[in-house]
Amino acid sequence: MEHRFLGRSGIEVSRTILGCGNFGGIGSSPAFFGAGETEEEAHAILDAAWAAGITTFDTADAYGGGRSETYIGSWLRKQAPEVRDRLVLTTKTFNPMQAGADHGLSRARIHRQLDSSLARLGVEHVQLYLAHEMDPETPLEETIEAFAGLAAAGKIRAYGGSNVDAAWLAQALDLGRPDWVQNGYSLLEREDEAGVIPACAREELGYTPFSPLAGGWLAGRYRRGQPLPHGSRMTMRPEPYLHLQDDHVFDQLEAFEAAARERETTPAALAFAWLLAQPHVTAVVIGPRRPEHLEPAIEAIELRLSPTEAAEIGRIFT
């Protein structure tokens, strides 16, 4: 497994980051709290990721209503000291922990939520902390000051923003020193190329995209004219991907599958490899539902696309 420093934070992350958003739920949606992977299933995925050399795990306080952090914490308690010393943890806050609960990025809430995250994880600090969304109800200055204070207190080492736009990032940079951005980005979702990614490159920030397979679209899960697979993202939380149900997109996906066959690999591995070939991508967040789902991401490390190959693949989706 390759590793890379996250911007100018001085923190080294594995180029594949294990996303734990389906542990005990499906993301931050209260409607799915208690669904997703069980604690035993989560531990099996964590074991497989660590065995593959993945040393960076990504979670959030609201994933599964706290279950994701709890499952990571129970796994950590069973590990040797050297695992705890090498592991890099990211957690986030913004979303409610249950239906009707408070949300946001006020100073008081950030401090409260981080303390609860540390308790569930069973650690005294996390290396990386993220604003999980933009909060229009709280001045960004208050949020950045809260993050900076937590860093000064040793409870976090670096902070950044997830699901943020270029305007949020520009203001955050004026107010403090965020270290990285974590947004959705893939061959099918490339809005960040217009603003966020150039800003990260200019300011030497890290960039760790999630949803590298666009909800399974780049893995070949959805076929023209065929029913949606049971239990797929498009049957549970389809909203971010409804715009992809288009004949032009299916044309692109079929050409992409052909490109994967030419390279004797899978579409999923090629999608991961394309991201890793982008000079602005520090690491890629993946969210496997079973240990074997790690295989395409691991294979992608060895594909090593040249800049020319990456550009050719990117043009399929233009």
C-alpha positions in Angstrom: 0.0 0.0 0.0 1.3 3.4 -0.9 1.1 6.4 1.5 1.1 10.1 0.9 1.2 13.2 3.1 -2.1 15.0 3.4 -1.4 18.5 2.2 0.9 20.3 4.6 -0.5 18.6 7.7 2.5 16.4 8.2 0.1 13.4 8.5 0.7 10.4 6.3 -2.4 8.6 5.0 -2.8 5.4 3.0 -3.7 6.1 -0.6 -6.8 3.9 -0.1 -8.9 5.1 2.9 -11.5 2.8 4.4 -14.8 4.5 4.5 -17.0 3.2 7.4 -20.2 5.0 6.5 -22.2 1.7 6.3 -21.3 0.4 9.7 -24.5 0.2 11.6 -26.4 2.3 9.1 -26.4 3.7 5.6 -24.5 6.9 6.0 -26.0 9.6 8.2 -29.7 9.0 7.4 -31.7 8.3 10.6 -34.1 6.3 8.4 -31.4 3.7 8.1 -29.9 3.7 11.6 -29.4 0.1 12.6 -29.2 -1.1 9.0 -25.9 -1.6 7.2 -23.1 -3.8 8.5 -23.4 -5.5 11.9 -20.5 -5.1 14.4 -19.2 -8.5 13.4 -19.3 -7.7 9.7 -17.7 -4.3 10.3 -14.9 -6.0 12.2 -14.3 -8.4 9.3 -14.0 -5.4 6.9 -11.6 -3.6 9.3 -9.5 -6.7 9.6 -9.3 -7.1 5.8 -8.5 -3.5 5.3 -5.7 -3.5 7.9 -4.2 -6.7 6.4 -4.2 -5.0 3.0 -2.1 -2.1 4.4 -4.9 0.4 4.7 -3.9 2.5 7.7 -6.5 5.3 7.4 -10.1 4.8 8.5 -12.9 7.4 7.8 -16.1 7.7 9.9 -18.5 10.3 11.3 -20.4 10.8 14.5 -23.8 10.4 12.7 -22.9 7.3 10.7 -25.4 4.7 12.0 -26.3 7.1 14.7 -22.9 6.6 16.4 -22.7 2.9 15.6 -19.8 3.3 13.1 -17.6 4.9 15.7 -18.6 2.4 18.3 -17.8 -0.5 16.0 -14.3 1.0 15.2 -13.8 1.5 18.9 -14.6 -2.1 19.8 -12.3 -3.3 17.0 -9.5 -1.0 18.3 -9.7 -2.4 21.8 -8.8 -5.8 20.4 -5.7 -4.6 18.5 -2.1 -4.6 19.6 -0.5 -1.2 20.6 1.3 -0.9 17.3 -2.0 -0.9 15.4 -3.4 1.9 17.5 -0.1 3.8 17.1 -0.2 3.5 13.3 -3.9 4.0 12.6 -5.0 7.4 11.3 -8.6 8.2 12.1 -10.9 10.7 10.5 -14.2 11.6 11.9 -16.7 14.4 11.1 -19.7 16.3 12.5 -22.7 18.2 11.3 -25.6 15.8 10.9 -28.1 14.9 13.7 -27.4 11.8 15.7 -31.1 10.8 15.6 -34.3 12.0 14.0 -35.1 15.5 15.3 -31.8 16.0 17.1 -29.7 19.1 16.7 -27.2 19.6 13.9 -24.7 22.1 12.7 -21.2 23.5 13.3 -21.5 25.9 16.3 -18.6 26.0 18.6 -20.5 24.4 21.5 -21.8 21.6 19.4 -18.4 20.8 17.8 -16.8 20.5 21.2 -19.6 18.3 22.5 -19.7 16.1 19.4 -15.9 15.6 19.3 -15.9 14.5 23.0 -18.7 12.0 22.2 -16.8 10.7 19.2 -13.6 10.2 21.2 -15.6 8.3 23.8 -17.1 6.0 21.2 -13.8 5.4 19.4 -12.0 4.9 22.7 -9.2 7.3 21.9 -7.9 10.6 23.4 -7.6 12.4 20.0 -8.2 11.9 16.3 -5.7 12.9 13.7 -8.2 14.3 11.3 -11.5 16.1 11.8 -14.0 17.4 9.2 -17.0 19.6 8.9 -19.4 17.1 7.3 -21.4 19.8 5.5 -21.6 23.5 5.1 -23.6 25.2 7.9 -25.5 28.3 6.6 -26.8 29.0 10.2 -23.4 29.3 11.9 -20.7 31.9 10.9 -17.8 30.1 9.4 -15.4 32.1 11.6 -17.0 30.4 14.7 -16.5 27.0 13.1 -12.9 27.6 12.1 -12.0 29.0 15.5 -13.5 25.9 17.2 -11.4 23.6 15.0 -8.3 25.6 15.6 -8.9 25.5 19.3 -9.3 21.7 19.3 -6.0 21.5 17.4 -4.3 23.7 20.0 -5.7 21.5 22.7 -4.3 18.3 21.1 -7.7 16.7 20.5 -7.2 16.9 16.7 -4.2 17.4 14.5 -5.7 18.7 11.3 -9.1 19.8 10.1 -11.0 20.4 6.8 -14.3 20.4 5.0 -16.5 17.7 3.4 -19.2 18.4 0.9 -18.0 22.0 0.6 -17.8 24.3 -2.4 -15.1 26.7 -3.6 -16.7 29.7 -1.9 -16.6 27.9 1.5 -13.0 26.9 0.9 -11.9 30.4 0.0 -13.5 31.8 3.1 -12.1 29.1 5.3 -8.6 29.8 4.0 -9.1 33.5 4.8 -10.0 32.6 8.4 -7.6 29.8 9.2 -5.7 26.9 7.8 -7.8 23.9 6.7 -5.6 21.0 5.6 -7.8 19.2 3.1 -11.1 18.7 1.3 -13.2 15.5 1.1 -15.8 15.7 -1.6 -17.6 13.4 -4.0 -15.5 13.0 -7.1 -15.3 10.4 -9.8 -15.3 10.0 -13.6 -19.0 10.7 -13.5 -19.0 13.5 -10.9 -16.4 16.2 -11.8 -17.8 19.5 -10.6 -14.8 20.0 -8.3 -12.5 20.4 -11.3 -13.9 23.9 -11.8 -13.0 25.4 -8.5 -12.3 23.3 -5.4 -9.5 21.2 -7.0 -7.5 24.1 -8.4 -7.8 25.9 -5.0 -6.5 22.7 -3.2 -3.6 22.5 -5.7 -2.8 26.3 -5.3 -2.9 26.2 -1.5 -1.2 22.8 -1.2 -4.2 21.2 0.5 -5.0 17.5 0.5 -7.9 16.2 -1.5 -9.5 12.8 -0.6 -12.5 12.0 -2.9 -15.4 9.8 -1.7 -17.9 7.9 -3.9 -15.2 6.9 -6.4 -17.7 4.5 -8.1 -20.6 7.0 -8.2 -22.9 4.9 -6.1 -22.0 1.7 -8.1 -22.5 3.2 -11.6 -18.8 2.9 -12.5 -18.7 -0.7 -11.2 -21.2 -1.8 -13.8 -24.1 -2.4 -11.3 -26.7 -0.7 -13.5 -27.5 -1.8 -17.0 -29.5 -0.1 -19.8 -33.1 -1.4 -19.7 -32.6 -3.7 -16.7 -34.2 -3.5 -13.2 -32.1 -1.9 -10.5 -30.4 -4.5 -8.3 -32.1 -5.1 -4.9 -30.3 -3.4 -2.1 -28.2 -1.2 -4.4 -27.6 2.5 -3.7 -30.2 3.4 -6.4 -32.9 1.5 -4.5 -32.0 3.0 -1.1 -30.5 6.5 -1.4 -30.8 7.3 -5.2 -31.1 11.1 -5.0 -27.5 12.0 -5.8 -27.4 9.8 -8.8 -30.9 10.1 -10.4 -29.4 12.3 -13.1 -27.3 9.4 -14.4 -30.3 7.5 -15.7 -29.7 8.7 -19.2 -28.9 6.9 -22.5 -25.8 9.1 -23.0 -24.4 8.0 -19.6 -25.0 4.3 -20.5 -23.1 4.9 -23.8 -20.2 6.2 -21.8 -20.3 3.3 -19.3 -20.3 0.8 -22.1 -17.2 2.4 -23.6 -15.6 2.5 -20.2 -16.3 -1.2 -19.7 -14.6 -1.8 -23.1 -11.6 0.1 -21.9 -11.4 -2.0 -18.8 -11.5 -5.2 -20.8 -8.7 -4.0 -23.0 -6.6 -3.6 -19.9 -7.7 -7.0 -18.5 -9.2 -5.4 -15.4 -12.6 -4.5 -14.0 -14.4 -1.2 -14.4 -14.3 -0.7 -10.6 -10.5 -1.1 -10.5 -10.1 1.2 -13.5 -12.3 3.9 -11.9 -10.1 3.7 -8.8 -6.9 3.8 -10.8 -8.1 6.9 -12.8 -8.6 8.7 -9.5 -5.2 7.7 -8.2 -3.6 8.9 -11.4 -4.9 12.4 -10.8 -2.1 14.6 -9.4 -4.4 16.5 -7.2 -5.8 13.3 -5.4 -4.1 12.5 -2.2 -6.0 9.3 -1.4 -9.4 7.7 -2.3 -12.1 6.9 0.2 -13.8 3.5 -0.5 -16.8 2.1 1.2 -16.8 -1.7 0.9 -19.8 -3.7 2.1 -17.8 -6.9 2.4 -14.1 -7.7 2.7 -13.9 -8.9 -1.0 -15.0 -5.5 -2.1 -11.6 -4.2 -1.2 -10.0 -6.2 -4.1 -10.6 -3.7 -7.0 -9.2 -0.8 -4.9 -6.1 -2.8 -4.1 -5.7 -3.9 -7.7 -5.9 -0.2 -8.7 -2.7 0.6 -6.9 -0.9 -1.7 -9.3 -2.5 -0.4 -12.5 -0.5 2.8 -12.5 -2.1 4.6 -15.4 0.2 7.0 -17.3 -1.0 10.6 -17.7 -1.9 9.9 -21.3 -3.9 6.8 -20.4 -5.7 8.7 -17.6 -6.6 11.5 -20.0 -7.9 9.1 -22.6 -10.2 7.5 -20.0 -11.3 10.8 -18.7 -12.4 11.8 -22.2 -14.8 8.9 -22.3 -17.0 10.9 -19.9 -16.9 14.3 -21.6 
